[in-house]
Each structure stands twice: as C-alpha cells, then as structure tokens.
Amino acid sequence: MAEKISKSEARSLALYGQFSVEGVAHGGDITERTAHMIAHLGYVQIDTISVVERAHHHVLWSRLHDYQRGVITRLQQPPRRIFEYWSHAAAYLPLDHYRYCLPRMTRLRQNGFQWYPRVEKDVQTALEIVTKEGPKQAKDFKANDGIKRGQWWDLKPMKVAMEHLFQEGRLMVSVRNGFQKVYDLPQRVLPVGVDTTMPTDEETAHFLIANTLRSLGTAAEKDFSYQRKDGVGAIGRVLKEKIEAGDIVELEIEAVNRPYYVTRQLIEAVAGQANHEPSIVRILSPFDNQVIIRRRLAEVFDFDYQIECYVPEAKRKFGYFSLPILYNREFVGLLDGKADRKSKTFIINHLHISRMPEDKSEFLHHLSLEIHAFKTFNKCSNLETDRVFPAGIKRTIKSIIKKHT
C-alpha cells in the first residue's frame, strides 16, 4: 500500500542532500569534495551554451560555492575519478558507471549512431591514427596546404568519425582542451581495475533505480530509464521486488496522478528535518539534475519550466537562457542573465519572481547575495540590471549587493 504524503513532504525528499551532501559542502579538499558530489549526483551534464558559465561548472558550483573550473580537469588526470560519456545527454560520470554504458556502446557499434552519417573508411583511419600517434583532437586533422579537401583528413569528416568511435566506446575523451574533446583509446584512458564486464538487464535495473533515487530522492518509475533505451527491460520487475522487500516505498503524492518511489533509508533520514532546513537560494542551470525532467518538476514542485533558447525570440516570455530560482523547497522565479566577459559585466536581462515568499525581506537578502556570488563565479565584477518583476524589488537587490561588494 502506498504511503500518502503532501507536496511539501515530497519536496523535502527530492531536495534532501542535493545542496548539502554530508561531508562535502564545506571544508576540505575541493577536488575530493567535487568527486564525491559527482558520485552522489550520478552525472553532471555537459552543454555547449555559454552565455553564463557552462552547465557542468554551474551545476557543481550550485552545490559547492568554492568550486573551481580546473577541478574537472584534475579529476580526469591520474588517478582518474570521472569519465565523459552519455547519460541522458553528454555528461561527466563516476568511473564505476562505465560498465553500465557498455550496452549503449554495443548497440551503437551494431546499429550505428543516427545523428551523423557513418563513413567506414574515415572511422577506420581515425582509429588507426589515434592508435599509432596517441591522443588527437578533431582540429589536428585540418587539411594541409596543397591537399584537396573533402577527403578523410578534412576537419568535418574526421570529427564525425571520431564522434562515432566515441559513441561506440572505441575511443574515449581523455580530457578537454578548453571545450574541445581530446580522444584516445579506452585502454590508455581507463585506470586499471575499472569493471568492463557487460551488465545484465537485472544488474542495470538495480543500478538505475539506486542511482536515480540517490540523486533525485524520489522518482516515478519512468524516471529510472529517463532518455535511456539499453538494459532497461527489468526495471519494473526489480522495482517490485525492492518494494516487497521493504527497501523501497511507494508514495502517493498529493495531487499527483502517478506513484513515486523513495528508499526507506531516505524517509528515515528526512524525518524531523523539515522544520530545520536553513533558508537558501540557488540559481540553477536549466540542465541541473533537479530540473532536467520537466514533467517531474511540474508534478512535484508545481513549476512549469521551459528553456527558451529553443523558442523563437518573439515568443519568449522570460528570456533566452532563464535560470530557475530555488528558495527553500519552492521554485519562485527565473533569472535571464548574460556574462559579458570583455567588460566583466553580469547583465540581468530579466529577473521575474512569480511566487514572492511570505518572508520577503529574508528572501530578497538571500537572493541578492546569490546573484552577487553568481556574478563573481562568472568572472564579472560589474552588474547591470534591466527588467525586474515586481519592479519594486530592483532597488532593494541593488542596495544589498552594493553593501556586500
């Protein structure tokens, strides 16, 4: 029988530990704490948009305010702690997730990677060159003077070839230079001892359920296989077994028309914590682990969010890259910002608070400090503010930020 809980209780379960994982958030070596955080989250999404700091840095900074950009690179150096591959999208993953990527790699070797045309000659040539000469970037294959372009050594065909090899698991990304991938052979990238055995569907189901509930706190059954095709057939059966064993509890959340699930361990950990949560504001990436499943965001948090960079400009309501604002257990608004790196100015194009909290003064204080911290994280020393709703809070926010600058 499902346990009935309120939306507020469901949100506590969803957010518990997301922004203050025990032993991680404060003090100690930032490289070690970042590795711990990535392991807790299960993945950190990589994205190309850079109007503000890129998604993988932003997600980690949202949880570790002393996070530094170079940490990701250090975690890819010996002793390697993370690797780059595909979760529901391009992501940094803990090393012990590698074997659960093998089903996808195998499928793509057999069926191809549908996003790009596959030219077997290019693929084999790229693999031979990396094998013989070592790590390569796509730009290493630019045509030399006097050589006709359009052959295998042309930039675009070789970039596509290496992407096929990467998706198939025959090449790995050893590191990135700036944002450019450096490809190498798996045997030269993976540390000794990494499990490379193919998981069964049952093993994959146990992994996906445990990983999702650790990261998200509470999730619907379809969230366990979010954007995945491989090895997911046993999820329903394994989930049922875990419920019967008492390890997982089925939840009936107020006004939600599907069951959600949570570990018994998390329920016990969260008990009694709801009234002791510190006031906190977080400006999150659109690709943050807690907001990426938009259906879940709407059901659990009553927050209907759409990233508008893919929406025609004339139809945008909040801005090109509006960032969700989390206050305690509620999403209360959006901030569309841009880091002008030449002038070191952080520009707030649009700040829209749709749900003003009852403790307005405290909220605005925390929001202002978070905007200031986010500005600094984006390597900006100046702040410009355009549209703000409600308009009356603009002066308050600027005053608070000025006081703490």
Secondary structure, DSSP 8 states (H G I E B T S, - for coil): --EEE-HHHHHHHHHTTTS--TTTSSSS-HHHHHHHHHHHHS-EE--S--SSS-HHHHHHHHH-TT--THHHHHHTSSS--EEEEESSSEEEEEGGGGGGGHHHHHHHHHH--TTS---HHHHHHHHHHHHHH--B-GGGG---TTS-TTSTTSHHHHHHHHHHHHHTTSSEEEEEETTEEEEE-HHHHS-TT-------HHHHHHHHHHHHHHHHSSEEGGGGGTT--SS-TTHHHHHHHHHHHTSEEEEEETT-SS-EEEEHHHHHHHTTTGGG----EEE--TT-TTTSSHHHHHHHH------GGGS-GGG-SS-TTEEEEEETTEEEEEEEEEEETTTTEEEEEEEEESS--SSHHHHHHHHHHHHHHHHHHTT--EEEEEEEESTTHHHHHHHHHHHT-
